Amino acid sequence: MLNDLTLSQIGMRLVAIVIIAGLHGAAVAGAAVLLGDRGPRHDGRLTAVPIVHLDLFGALAAVVTGIGWTRPVAIDPGAMRSGRAGLVVVVFAGTVALVVTALVCLALVRPALEGLPYTTALTAAAVLRTAARMCLWMAILNLLPIPPLTGAHLLAAVGLKVPVQAVWVTTALLLVLLTTGVLQSVLMPVFALLSLTVTNG
């Protein structure tokens, strides 16, 4: 996988993860705030500014493998009107935001190709397609209940607490599984189904 990585892929993925991080992070934080937790607002996470939501290892994974994650949003289920059930809503809000972003990116490909100068159009279309693909992969990945993914909130939803030390272990494990392509192989059927649904929807 690493041997096939090109400079153009690195550039496109870098641009894509910056855009995706802002939108996904804002969606997760926004959902939590709407459900009653003011914490994300006080933490400065209720914004689409990418730098606030970028995670170093998640961004690295995104650039190297095309799949990554954003910095976890701290959420207090006790502050939400629906309690721990609200965490499930928050996780799915992040997933929906990623799928919608993928749809928007794909919808912009044709206007970009038709309305921009030739070379610029090809570059823009490639970035949009890359972002769409990354969004779909991240929508699936972030449903997994594994820290530091957004899906880790699902563990809290059922009353499970993950030690801080364990997050470093799961982060390292995610990086290994992604860079070796093992996780992609396992999730490929889900990705193929979601991709088919989105492109034919």
Contact map, one row per residue, 1 for C-alpha under 8 A:
111110000000000000000000000000000000000000000000000000000000000010000000000000000000000000000000000000000000000000000000000000000000000000000000000000000000000000000000000000000011100000000000000000000
111110000000000000000000000000000000000000000000000000000000000110000000000000000000000000000000000000000000000000000000000000000000000000000000000000000000000000000000000000000010000000000000000000000
111110000000000000000000000000000000000000000000000000000000000000000000000000000000000000000000000000000000000000000000000000000000000000000000000000000000000000000000000000000000000000000000000000000
111111000000000000000000000000000000000000000000000000000000000000000000000000000000000000000000000000000000000000000000000000000000000000000000000000000000000000000000000000000000000000000000000000000
111111101100000000000000000000000000000000000000000000000000000100000000000000000000000000000000000000000000000000000000000000000000000000000000000000000000000000000000000000000000000000000000000000000
000111111100000000000000000000000000000000000000000000000000000000000000000000000000000000000000000000000000000000000000000000000000000000000000000000000000000000000000000000000000000000000000000000000
000011111110000000000000000000000000000000000000000000000000000000000000000000000000000000000000000000000000000000000000000000000000000000000000000000000000000000000000000000000000000000000000000000000
000001111111000000000000000000000000000000000000000000000000000000000000000000000000000000000000000000000000000000000000000000000000000000000000000000000000000000000000000000000000000000000000000000000
000011111111100000000000000000000000000000000000000000000000001000000000000000000000000000000000000000000000000000000000000000000000000000000000000000000000000000000000000000000000000000000000000000000
000011111111110000000000000000000000000000000000000000000000001100000000000000000000000000000000000000000000000000000000000000000000000000000000000000000000000000000000000000000000000000000000000000000
000000111111111000000000000000000000000000000000000000000000000000000000000000000000000000000000000000000000000000000000000000000000000000000000000000000000000000000000000000000000000000000000000000000
000000011111111100000000000000000000000000000000000000000000000000000000000000000000000000000000000000000000000000000000000001100110000000000000000000000000000000000000000000000000000000000000000000000
000000001111111110000000000000000000000000000000000000000000011001000000000000000000000000000000000000000000000000000000000000100110000000000000000000000000000000000000000000000000000000000000000000000
000000000111111111000000000000000000000000000000000000000010011000000000000000000000000000000000000000000000000000000000000000000000000000000000000000000000000000000000000000000000000000000000000000000
000000000011111111100000000000000000000000000000000000000000000000000000000000000000000000000000000000000000000000000000000000100000000000000000000000000000000000000000000000000000000000000000000000000
000000000001111111110000000000000000000000000000000000000000000000000000000000000000000000000000000000000000000000000000000000110110010000000000000000000000000000000000000000000000000000000000000000000
000000000000111111111000000000000000000000000000000000000010011000010000000000000000000000000000000000000000000000000000000000000010010000000000000000000000000000000000000000000000000000000000000000000
000000000000011111111100000000000000000000000000011001000000000000000000000000000000000000000000000000000000000000000000000000000000000000000000000000000000000000000000000000000000000000000000000000000
000000000000001111111110000000000000000000000000010000000000000000000000000000000000000000000000000000000000000000000000000000000000000000000000000000000000000000000000000000000000000000000000000000000
000000000000000111111111000000000000000000000000010000000000000000000000000000000000000000000000010010000000000000000000000000000010001000000000000000000000000000000000000000000000000000000000000000000
000000000000000011111111100000000000000000000001010011000000000000001100000000000000000000000000000000000000000000000000000000000000000000000000000000000000000000000000000000000000000000000000000000000
000000000000000001111111110000000000000000000011111111000000000000000000000000000000000000000000000000000000000000000000000000000000000000000000000000000000000000000000000000000000000000000000000000000
000000000000000000111111111000000000000000000001010000000000000000000000000000000000000000000000110000000000000000000000000000000000000000000000000000000000000000000000000000000000000000000000000000000
000000000000000000011111111100000000000000000000000000000000000000000100000000000000000000000110110000000000000000000000000000000000000000000000000000000000000000000000000000000000000000000000000000000
000000000000000000001111111110000000000000001111000010000000000000000110100000000000000000000100000000000000000000000000000000000000000000000000000000000000000000000000000000000000000000000000000000000
000000000000000000000111111111000000000000001111000000000000000000000000000000000000000000000000000000000000000000000000000000000000000000000000000000000000000000000000000000000000000000000000000000000
000000000000000000000011111111100000000000000000000000000000000000000000000000000000000000001100100000000000000000000000000000000000000000000000000000000000000000000000000000000000000000000000000000000
000000000000000000000001111111110000000000000000000000000000000000000000100000000000000001101100000000000000000000000000000000000000000000000000000000000000000000000000000000000000000000000000000000000
000000000000000000000000111111111000000110001100000000000000000000000000100000000000000001000000000000000000000000000000000000000000000000000000000000000000000000000000000000000000000000000000000000000
000000000000000000000000011111111100000100000100000000000000000000000000000000000000000000000000000000000000000000000000000000000000000000000000000000000000000000000000000000000000000000000000000000000
000000000000000000000000001111111110000000000000000000000000000000000000000000000000000011001000000000000000000000000000000000000000000000000000000000000000000000000000000000000000000000000000000000000
000000000000000000000000000111111111110100000000000000000000000000000000001000010000011001000000000000000000000000000000000000000000000000000000000000000000000000000000000000000000000000000000000000000
000000000000000000000000000011111111111110000000000000000000000000000000000000000000000000000000000000000000000000000000000000000000000000000000000000000000000000000000000000000000000000000000000000000
000000000000000000000000000001111111100000000000000000000000000000000000000000000000000000000000000000000000000000000000000000000000000000000000000000000000000000000000000000000000000000000000000000000
000000000000000000000000000000111111100000000000000000000000000000000000000000011100010000000000000000000000000000000000000000000000000000000000000000000000000000000000000000000000000000000000000000000
000000000000000000000000000000011111110000000000000000000000000000000000000000111000000000000000000000000000000000000000000000000000000000000000000000000000000000000000000000000000000000000000000000000
000000000000000000000000000000011111111100000000000000000000000000000000001110110000000000000000000000000000000000000000000000000000000000000000000000000000000000000000000000000000000000000000000000000
000000000000000000000000000000011001111111000000000000000000000000000000000000100000000000000000000000000000000000000000000000000000000000000000000000000000000000000000000000000000000000000000000000000
000000000000000000000000000000001000111111100000000000000000000000000000011100000000000000000000000000000000000000000000000000000000000000000000000000000000000000000000000000000000000000000000000000000
000000000000000000000000000011011000111111111100000000000000000000000000111000000000000000000000000000000000000000000000000000000000000000000000000000000000000000000000000000000000000000000000000000000
000000000000000000000000000010001000011111111100000000000000000000000000000000000000000000000000000000000000000000000000000000000000000000000000000000000000000000000000000000000000000000000000000000000
000000000000000000000000000000000000011111111000000000000000000000000000000000000000000000000000000000000000000000000000000000000000000000000000000000000000000000000000000000000000000000000000000000000
000000000000000000000000000000000000001111111100000000000000000000000000000000000000000000000000000000000000000000000000000000000000000000000000000000000000000000000000000000000000000000000000000000000
000000000000000000000000000000000000000111111110000100000000000000000000000000000000000000000000000000000000000000000000000000000000000000000000000000000000000000000000000000000000000000000000000000000
000000000000000000000000110010000000000111111110000110000000000000000000100000000000000000000000000000000000000000000000000000000000000000000000000000000000000000000000000000000000000000000000000000000
000000000000000000000000110011000000000110111111000000000000000000000000000000000000000000000000000000000000000000000000000000000000000000000000000000000000000000000000000000000000000000000000000000000
000000000000000000000100110000000000000000011111100100000000000000000000000000000000000000000000000000000000000000000000000000000000000000000000000000000000000000000000000000000000000000000000000000000
000000000000000000001110110000000000000000000111110000000000000000000000000000000000000000000000000000000000000000000000000000000000000000000000000000000000000000000000000000000000000000000000000000000
000000000000000000000100000000000000000000000011111110000000000000000000000000000000000000000000000000000000000000000000000000000000000000000000000000000000000000000000000000000000000000000000000000000
000000000000000001111110000000000000000000000001111111000000000000000000000000000000000000000000000000000000000000000000000000000000000000000000000000000000000000000000000000000000000000000000000000000
000000000000000001000100000000000000000000000000111111000000000000000000000000000000000000000000000000000000000000000000000000000000000000000000000000000000000000000000000000000000000000000000000000000
000000000000000000000100000000000000000000011010111111000000000000000000000000000000000000000000000000000000000000000000000000000000000000000000000000000000000000000000000000000000000000000000000000000
000000000000000000001100100000000000000000001000111111100000000000000111000000000000000000000000000000000000000000000000000000000000000000000000000000000000000000000000000000000000000000000000000000000
000000000000000001001100000000000000000000000000011111110110000000000110000000000000000000000000000000000000000000000000000000000000000000000000000000000000000000000000000000000000000000000000000000000
000000000000000000000000000000000000000000000000000011111110000000001110000000000000000000000000000000000000000000000000000000000000000000000000000000000000000000000000000000000000000000000000000000000
000000000000000000000000000000000000000000000000000001111111000000000000000000000000000000000000000000000000000000000000000000000000000000000000000000000000000000000000000000000000000000000000000000000
000000000000000000000000000000000000000000000000000000111111100000000000000000000000000000000000000000000000000000000000000000000000000000000000000000000000000000000000001000100000000000000000000000000
000000000000000000000000000000000000000000000000000001111111110000011110000000000000000000000000000000000000000000000000000000000000000000000000000000000000000000000000000000000000000000000000000000000
000000000000010010000000000000000000000000000000000001111111111000011100000000000000000000000000000000000000000000000000000000000000000000000000000000000000000000000000000000000000000000000000000000000
000000000000000000000000000000000000000000000000000000011111111100010000000000000000000000000000000000000000000000000000000000000000000000000000000000000000000000000000000000000000000000000000000000000
000000000000000000000000000000000000000000000000000000001111111111111000000000000000000000000000000000000000000000000000000000000000000000000000000000000000000000000000000000100110000000000000000000000
000000000000110010000000000000000000000000000000000000000111111111111000000000000000000000000000000000000000000000000000000000000000010000000000000000000000000000000000000000000000000000000000000000000
000000001100110010000000000000000000000000000000000000000011111111110000000000000000000000000000000000000000000000000000000000000000000000000000000000000000000000000000000000000000000000000000000000000
010010000100000000000000000000000000000000000000000000000001111111000000000000000000000000000000000000000000000000000000000000000000000000000000000000000000000000000000000000000010000000000000000000000
110000000000000000000000000000000000000000000000000000000000111111110000000000000000000000000000000000000000000000000000000000000000000000000000000000000000000000000000000000000110000000000000000000000
000000000000100000000000000000000000000000000000000000000000111111110000000000000000000000000000000000000000000000000000000000000000010000000000000000000000000000000000000000000000000000000000000000000
000000000000000000000000000000000000000000000000000000000000111011111000000000000000000000000000000000000000000000000000000000000000010011001000000000000000000000000000000000000100000000000000000000000
000000000000000010000000000000000000000000000000000000000111111011111100000000000000000000000000000000000000000000000000000000000000000001000000000000000000000000000000000000000000000000000000000000000
000000000000000000001000000000000000000000000000000000100110110000111110000000000000000000000000000000000000000000000000000000000000000001000100000111000000000000000000000000000000000000000000000000000
000000000000000000001001100000000000000000000000000011100110000000011111000000000000000000000000000000000000000000000000000000000000000000000000000011000000000000000000000000000000000000000000000000000
000000000000000000000000100000000000000000000000000011100100000000001111100000000000000000000000000000000000000000000000000000000000000000000000000100000000000000000000000000000000000000000000000000000
000000000000000000000000000000000000000000000000000010000000000000000111110000000000000000000000000000000000000000000000000000000000000000000000000111000000000000000000000000000000000000000000000000000
000000000000000000000000100110000000000100001000000000000000000000000011111000000000000000000000000000000000000000000000000000000000000000000000000001000000000000000000000000000000000000000000000000000
000000000000000000000000000000000000001100000000000000000000000000000001111100000000000000000000000000000000000000000000000000000000000000000000000000000000000000000000000000000000000000000000000000000
000000000000000000000000000000010000101100000000000000000000000000000000111110000000000000000000000000000000000000000000000000000000000000000000000000000000000000000000000000000000000000000000000000000
000000000000000000000000000000000000101000000000000000000000000000000000011111110000000000000000000000000000000000000000000000000000000000000000000000000000000000000000000000000000000000000000000000000
000000000000000000000000000000000000100000000000000000000000000000000000001111110111011000000000000000000000000000000000000000000000000000000000000000000000000000000000000000000000000000000000000000000
000000000000000000000000000000000000000000000000000000000000000000000000000111111011000000000000000000000000000000000000000000000000000000000000000000000000000000000000000000000000000000000000000000000
000000000000000000000000000000000001110000000000000000000000000000000000000111111010000000000000000000000000000000000000000000000000000000000000000000000000000000000000000000000000000000000000000000000
000000000000000000000000000000010011100000000000000000000000000000000000000111111111010000000000000000000000000000000000000000000000000000000000000000000000000000000000000000000000000000000000000000000
000000000000000000000000000000000011000000000000000000000000000000000000000001111110010000000000000000000000000000000000000000000000000000000000000000000000000000000000000000000000000000000000000000000
000000000000000000000000000000000010000000000000000000000000000000000000000010011111110000000000000000000000000000000000000000000000000000000000000000000000000000000000000000000000000000000000000000000
000000000000000000000000000000000000000000000000000000000000000000000000000011111111111000000000000000000000000000000000000000000000000000000000000000000000000000000000000000000000000000000000000000000
000000000000000000000000000000000000000000000000000000000000000000000000000011010111111100000000000000000000000000000000000000000000000000000000000000000001110000000000000000000000000000000000000000000
000000000000000000000000000000000000000000000000000000000000000000000000000000000111111110000000000000000000000000000000000000000000000000000000000000000000100000000000000000000000000000000000000000000
000000000000000000000000000000010010000000000000000000000000000000000000000010011111111111000000000000000000000000000000000000000000000000000000000000000000100000000000000000000000000000000000000000000
000000000000000000000000000000010000000000000000000000000000000000000000000010000011111111100000000000000000000000000000000000000000000000000000000000001101100000000000000000000000000000000000000000000
000000000000000000000000000000000000000000000000000000000000000000000000000000000001111111110000000000000000000000000000000000000000000000000000000000001100100000000000000000000000000000000000000000000
000000000000000000000000000000100000000000000000000000000000000000000000000000000000111111111000000000000000000000000000000000000000000000000000000000000000000000000000000000000000000000000000000000000
000000000000000000000000000110110000000000000000000000000000000000000000000000000000011111111100000000000000000000000000000000000000000000000000000000000000000000000000000000000000000000000000000000000
000000000000000000000000000100000000000000000000000000000000000000000000000000000000001111111110000000000000000000000000000000000000000000000110000001101100000000000000000000000000000000000000000000000
000000000000000000000000000000000000000000000000000000000000000000000000000000000000000111111111000000000000000000000000000000000000000000000010000000000000000000000000000000000000000000000000000000000
000000000000000000000000001100100000000000000000000000000000000000000000000000000000000011111111100000000000000000000000000000000000000000000000000000000000000000000000000000000000000000000000000000000
000000000000000000000001101100000000000000000000000000000000000000000000000000000000000001111111110000000000000000000000000000000000000000100000000001000000000000000000000000000000000000000000000000000
000000000000000000000001000000000000000000000000000000000000000000000000000000000000000000111111111000000000000000000000000000000000000001110110000000000000000000000000000000000000000000000000000000000
000000000000000000000000000000000000000000000000000000000000000000000000000000000000000000011111111100000000000000000000000000000000000000100000000000000000000000000000000000000000000000000000000000000
000000000000000000000011001000000000000000000000000000000000000000000000000000000000000000001111111110000000000000000000000000000000000000000000000000000000000000000000000000000000000000000000000000000
000000000000000000010011000000000000000000000000000000000000000000000000000000000000000000000111111111000000000000000000000000000000001101100000000000000000000000000000000000000000000000000000000000000
000000000000000000000000000000000000000000000000000000000000000000000000000000000000000000000011111111100000000000000000000000000000001100100000000000000000000000000000000000000000000000000000000000000
000000000000000000000000000000000000000000000000000000000000000000000000000000000000000000000001111111110000000000000000000000000000000000000000000000000000000000000000000000000000000000000000000000000
000000000000000000010000000000000000000000000000000000000000000000000000000000000000000000000000111111111000000000000000000000000001001000000000000000000000000000000000000000000000000000000000000000000
000000000000000000000000000000000000000000000000000000000000000000000000000000000000000000000000011111111100000000000000000000000011101100000000000000000000000000000000000000000000000000000000000000000
000000000000000000000000000000000000000000000000000000000000000000000000000000000000000000000000001111111110000000000000000000000001000000000000000000000000000000000000000000000000000000000000000001000
000000000000000000000000000000000000000000000000000000000000000000000000000000000000000000000000000111111111000000000000000000000000000000000000000000000000000000000000000000000000000000000000000000000
000000000000000000000000000000000000000000000000000000000000000000000000000000000000000000000000000011111111100000000000000000011011000000000000000000000000000000000000000000000000000000000000000000000
000000000000000000000000000000000000000000000000000000000000000000000000000000000000000000000000000001111111110000000000000000011001000000000000000000000000000000000000000000000000000000000000000000000
000000000000000000000000000000000000000000000000000000000000000000000000000000000000000000000000000000111111111000000000000000000000000000000000000000000000000000000000000000000000000000000000000000000
000000000000000000000000000000000000000000000000000000000000000000000000000000000000000000000000000000011111111100000000000010010000000000000000000000000000000000000000000000000000000000000000000000000
000000000000000000000000000000000000000000000000000000000000000000000000000000000000000000000000000000001111111110000000000110011000000000000000000000000000000000000000000000000000000000000000000000000
000000000000000000000000000000000000000000000000000000000000000000000000000000000000000000000000000000000111111111000000000010000000000000000000000000000000000000000000000000000000000000000000000000000
000000000000000000000000000000000000000000000000000000000000000000000000000000000000000000000000000000000011111111100000000000000000000000000000000000000000000000000000000000000000000000000000000000000
000000000000000000000000000000000000000000000000000000000000000000000000000000000000000000000000000000000001111111110000100110000000000000000000000000000000000000000000000000000000000000000000000000000
000000000000000000000000000000000000000000000000000000000000000000000000000000000000000000000000000000000000111111110100110110000000000000000000000000000000000000000000000000000000000000000000000000000
000000000000000000000000000000000000000000000000000000000000000000000000000000000000000000000000000000000000011111110000100000000000000000000000000000000000000000000000000000000000000000000000000000000
000000000000000000000000000000000000000000000000000000000000000000000000000000000000000000000000000000000000001111111000100000000000000000000000000000000000000000000000000000000000000000000000000000000
000000000000000000000000000000000000000000000000000000000000000000000000000000000000000000000000000000000000000111111101100000000000000000000000000000000000000000000000000000000000000000000000000000000
000000000000000000000000000000000000000000000000000000000000000000000000000000000000000000000000000000000000000000111111100000000000000000000000000000000000000000000000000000000000000000000000000000000
000000000000000000000000000000000000000000000000000000000000000000000000000000000000000000000000000000000000000010011111110000000000000000000000000000000000000000000000000000000000000000000000000000000
000000000000000000000000000000000000000000000000000000000000000000000000000000000000000000000000000000000000000000001111111000000000000000000000000000000000000000000000000000000000000000000000000000000
000000000000000000000000000000000000000000000000000000000000000000000000000000000000000000000000000000000000000000011111111100000000000000000000000000000000000000000000000000000000000000000000000000000
000000000000000000000000000000000000000000000000000000000000000000000000000000000000000000000000000000000000000111111111111110000000000000000000000000000000000000000000000000000000000000000000000000000
000000000000000000000000000000000000000000000000000000000000000000000000000000000000000000000000000000000000000010000111111111000000000000000000000000000000000000000000000000000000000000000000000000000
000000000000000000000000000000000000000000000000000000000000000000000000000000000000000000000000000000000000000000000011111111100000000000000000000000000000000000000000000000000000000000000000000000000
000000000000000000000000000000000000000000000000000000000000000000000000000000000000000000000000000000000000100110000001111111110000000000000000000000000000000000000000000000000000000000000000000000000
000000000000000000000000000000000000000000000000000000000000000000000000000000000000000000000000000000000001110110000000111111111000000000000000000000000000000000000000000000000000000000000000000000000
000000000001000000000000000000000000000000000000000000000000000000000000000000000000000000000000000000000000000000000000011111111100000000000000000000000000000000000000000000000000000000000000000000000
000000000001101100000000000000000000000000000000000000000000000000000000000000000000000000000000000000000000000000000000001111111110000000000000000000000000000000000000000000000000000000000000000000000
000000000000000100000000000000000000000000000000000000000000000000000000000000000000000000000000000000001101100000000000000111111111000000000000000000000000000000000000000000000000000000000000000000000
000000000000000000000000000000000000000000000000000000000000000000000000000000000000000000000000000000001100100000000000000011111111100000000000000000000000000000000000000000000000000000000000000000000
000000000001100100000000000000000000000000000000000000000000000000000000000000000000000000000000000000000000000000000000000001111111110000000000000000000000000000000000000000000000000000000000000000000
000000000001100110010000000000000000000000000000000000000000000000000000000000000000000000000000000001001000000000000000000000111111111000000000000000000000000000000000000000000000000000000000000000000
000000000000000000000000000000000000000000000000000000000000000000000000000000000000000000000000000011101100000000000000000000011111111100000000000000000000000000000000000000000000000000000000000000000
000000000000000000000000000000000000000000000000000000000000000000000000000000000000000000000000000001000000000000000000000000001111111110000000000000000000000000000000000000000000000000000000000000000
000000000000000110000000000000000000000000000000000000000000010001100000000000000000000000000000000000000000000000000000000000000111111111000000000000000000000000000000000000000000000000000000000000000
000000000000000000010000000000000000000000000000000000000000000000000000000000000000000000000000011011000000000000000000000000000011111111100000000000000000000000000000000000000000000000000000000000000
000000000000000000000000000000000000000000000000000000000000000000000000000000000000000000000000011001000000000000000000000000000001111111110000000000000000000000000000000000000000000000000010011000000
000000000000000000000000000000000000000000000000000000000000000000100000000000000000000000000000000000000000000000000000000000000000111111111000000000000000000000000000000000000000000000000010000000000
000000000000000000000000000000000000000000000000000000000000000000111000000000000000000000000010010000000000000000000000000000000000011111111100000000000000000000000000000000000000000000000000000000000
000000000000000000000000000000000000000000000000000000000000000000000000000000000000000000000111011000000000000000000000000000000000001111111110000000000000000000000000000000000000000000000000000000000
000000000000000000000000000000000000000000000000000000000000000000000000000000000000000000000010000000000000000000000000000000000000000111111111000000000000000000000000000000000000000000100110000000000
000000000000000000000000000000000000000000000000000000000000000000100000000000000000000000000000000000000000000000000000000000000000000011111111000010000000000000000000000000000000000000000000000000000
000000000000000000000000000000000000000000000000000000000000000000001000000000000000000000100010000000000000000000000000000000000000000001111111100011100000000000000000000000000000000000000000000000000
000000000000000000000000000000000000000000000000000000000000000000000000000000000000000000110010000000000000000000000000000000000000000000111111100011100000000000000000000000000000000000000000000000000
000000000000000000000000000000000000000000000000000000000000000000000000000000000000000000000000000000000000000000000000000000000000000000011111110011110000000000000000000000000000000000000000000000000
000000000000000000000000000000000000000000000000000000000000000000000000000000000000000000000000000000000000000000000000000000000000000000000111111011111110000000000000000000000000000000000000000000000
000000000000000000000000000000000000000000000000000000000000000000000000000000000000000000000000000000000000000000000000000000000000000000000001111111110000000000000000010000000000000000000000000000000
000000000000000000000000000000000000000000000000000000000000000000000000000000000000000000000000000000000000000000000000000000000000000000000000111111110000000001000010011000000000000000000000000000000
000000000000000000000000000000000000000000000000000000000000000000001011000000000000000000000000000000000000000000000000000000000000000000000000011111010000000000000010011000000000000000000000000000000
000000000000000000000000000000000000000000000000000000000000000000001101000000000000000000000000000000000000000000000000000000000000000000001111111111110000000000000000000000000000000000000000000000000
000000000000000000000000000000000000000000000000000000000000000000001101100000000000000000100100000000000000000000000000000000000000000000000111111111111000000000000000000000000000000000000000000000000
000000000000000000000000000000000000000000000000000000000000000000000000000000000000000000100000000000000000000000000000000000000000000000000111111011111110000000000000000000000000000000000000000000000
000000000000000000000000000000000000000000000000000000000000000000000000000000000000000000000000000000000000000000000000000000000000000000000001111111111111000000000000000000000000000000000000000000000
000000000000000000000000000000000000000000000000000000000000000000000000000000000000001100100000000000000000000000000000000000000000000000000000100001111111100000000000000000000000000000000000000000000
000000000000000000000000000000000000000000000000000000000000000000000000000000000000001100100000000000000000000000000000000000000000000000000000100000111111110000000000000000000000000000000000000000000
000000000000000000000000000000000000000000000000000000000000000000000000000000000000000000000000000000000000000000000000000000000000000000000000100000111111111110000000000000000000000000000000000000000
000000000000000000000000000000000000000000000000000000000000000000000000000000000001001000000000000000000000000000000000000000000000000000000000000000011111111110000000000000000000000000000000000000000
000000000000000000000000000000000000000000000000000000000000000000000000000000000001111100000000000000000000000000000000000000000000000000000000000000001111111100000000000000000000000000000000000000000
000000000000000000000000000000000000000000000000000000000000000000000000000000000001000000000000000000000000000000000000000000000000000000000000000000000111111100000000000000000000000000000000000000000
000000000000000000000000000000000000000000000000000000000000000000000000000000000000000000000000000000000000000000000000000000000000000000000000000000000011111110000000000000000000000000000000000000000
000000000000000000000000000000000000000000000000000000000000000000000000000000000000000000000000000000000000000000000000000000000000000000000000000000000011111111000000000000000000000000000000000000000
000000000000000000000000000000000000000000000000000000000000000000000000000000000000000000000000000000000000000000000000000000000000000000000000000000000011001111100000000000000000000000000000000000000
000000000000000000000000000000000000000000000000000000000000000000000000000000000000000000000000000000000000000000000000000000000000000000000000001000000000000111110110000000000000000000000000000000000
000000000000000000000000000000000000000000000000000000000000000000000000000000000000000000000000000000000000000000000000000000000000000000000000000000000000000011111110000000000000000000000000000000000
000000000000000000000000000000000000000000000000000000000000000000000000000000000000000000000000000000000000000000000000000000000000000000000000000000000000000001111111000000000000000000000000000000000
000000000000000000000000000000000000000000000000000000000000000000000000000000000000000000000000000000000000000000000000000000000000000000000000000000000000000000111111100000000000000000000000000000000
000000000000000000000000000000000000000000000000000000000000000000000000000000000000000000000000000000000000000000000000000000000000000000000000000000000000000001111111110000000000000000000000000000000
000000000000000000000000000000000000000000000000000000000000000000000000000000000000000000000000000000000000000000000000000000000000000000000000001100000000000001111111111000000000000000000000000000000
000000000000000000000000000000000000000000000000000000000000000000000000000000000000000000000000000000000000000000000000000000000000000000000000000000000000000000011111111100000000000000000000000000000
000000000000000000000000000000000000000000000000000000000000000000000000000000000000000000000000000000000000000000000000000000000000000000000000000000000000000000001111111110000000000000000000000000000
000000000000000000000000000000000000000000000000000000000000000000000000000000000000000000000000000000000000000000000000000000000000000000000000011100000000000000000111111111000000000000000000000000000
000000000000000000000000000000000000000000000000000000001000000000000000000000000000000000000000000000000000000000000000000000000000000000000000001100000000000000000011111111100000000000000000000000000
000000000000000000000000000000000000000000000000000000000000000000000000000000000000000000000000000000000000000000000000000000000000000000000000000000000000000000000001111111110000000000000000000000000
000000000000000000000000000000000000000000000000000000000000000000000000000000000000000000000000000000000000000000000000000000000000000000000000000000000000000000000000111111111000000000000000000000000
000000000000000000000000000000000000000000000000000000000000000000000000000000000000000000000000000000000000000000000000000000000000000000000000000000000000000000000000011111111100000000000000000000000
000000000000000000000000000000000000000000000000000000001000100000000000000000000000000000000000000000000000000000000000000000000000000000000000000000000000000000000000001111111110000000000000000000000
000000000000000000000000000000000000000000000000000000000000000000000000000000000000000000000000000000000000000000000000000000000000000000000000000000000000000000000000000111111111000000000000000000000
000000000000000000000000000000000000000000000000000000000000000000000000000000000000000000000000000000000000000000000000000000000000000000000000000000000000000000000000000011111111111000000000000000000
000000000000000000000000000000000000000000000000000000000000100010100000000000000000000000000000000000000000000000000000000000000000000000000000000000000000000000000000000001111111111100000000000000000
110000000000000000000000000000000000000000000000000000000000100110000000000000000000000000000000000000000000000000000000000000000000000000000000000000000000000000000000000000111111110000000000000000000
100000000000000000000000000000000000000000000000000000000000000000000000000000000000000000000000000000000000000000000000000000000000000000000000000000000000000000000000000000011111111000000000000000000
100000000000000000000000000000000000000000000000000000000000000000000000000000000000000000000000000000000000000000000000000000000000000000000000000000000000000000000000000000001111111110000000000000000
000000000000000000000000000000000000000000000000000000000000000000000000000000000000000000000000000000000000000000000000000000000000000000000000000000000000000000000000000000001111111111000000000000000
000000000000000000000000000000000000000000000000000000000000000000000000000000000000000000000000000000000000000000000000000000000000000000000000000000000000000000000000000000001101111111100000000000000
000000000000000000000000000000000000000000000000000000000000000000000000000000000000000000000000000000000000000000000000000000000000000000000000000000000000000000000000000000000100111111110000000000000
000000000000000000000000000000000000000000000000000000000000000000000000000000000000000000000000000000000000000000000000000000000000000000000000000000000000000000000000000000000000111111110000000000000
000000000000000000000000000000000000000000000000000000000000000000000000000000000000000000000000000000000000000000000000000000000000000000000000000000000000000000000000000000000000011111111000000000000
000000000000000000000000000000000000000000000000000000000000000000000000000000000000000000000000000000000000000000000000000000000000000000010000000000000000000000000000000000000000001111111110000000000
000000000000000000000000000000000000000000000000000000000000000000000000000000000000000000000000000000000000000000000000000000000000000000000000000000000000000000000000000000000000000111111111000000000
000000000000000000000000000000000000000000000000000000000000000000000000000000000000000000000000000000000000000000000000000000000000000000000000000000000000000000000000000000000000000001111111100000000
000000000000000000000000000000000000000000000000000000000000000000000000000000000000000000000000000000000000000000000000000000000000000000010000000000000000000000000000000000000000000000111111110000000
000000000000000000000000000000000000000000000000000000000000000000000000000000000000000000000000000000000000000000000000000000000000000110010000000000000000000000000000000000000000000000111111111000000
000000000000000000000000000000000000000000000000000000000000000000000000000000000000000000000000000000000000000000000000000000000000000000000000000000000000000000000000000000000000000000011111111100000
000000000000000000000000000000000000000000000000000000000000000000000000000000000000000000000000000000000000000000000000000000000000000000000000000000000000000000000000000000000000000000001111111110000
000000000000000000000000000000000000000000000000000000000000000000000000000000000000000000000000000000000000000000000000000000000000000100000000000000000000000000000000000000000000000000000111111111000
000000000000000000000000000000000000000000000000000000000000000000000000000000000000000000000000000000000000000000000000000000000000000100000000000000000000000000000000000000000000000000000011111111100
000000000000000000000000000000000000000000000000000000000000000000000000000000000000000000000000000000000000000000000000000000000000000000000000000000000000000000000000000000000000000000000001111111110
000000000000000000000000000000000000000000000000000000000000000000000000000000000000000000000000000000000000000000000000000000000000000000000000000000000000000000000000000000000000000000000000111111111
000000000000000000000000000000000000000000000000000000000000000000000000000000000000000000000000000000100000000000000000000000000000000000000000000000000000000000000000000000000000000000000000011111111
000000000000000000000000000000000000000000000000000000000000000000000000000000000000000000000000000000000000000000000000000000000000000000000000000000000000000000000000000000000000000000000000001111111
000000000000000000000000000000000000000000000000000000000000000000000000000000000000000000000000000000000000000000000000000000000000000000000000000000000000000000000000000000000000000000000000000111111
000000000000000000000000000000000000000000000000000000000000000000000000000000000000000000000000000000000000000000000000000000000000000000000000000000000000000000000000000000000000000000000000000011111
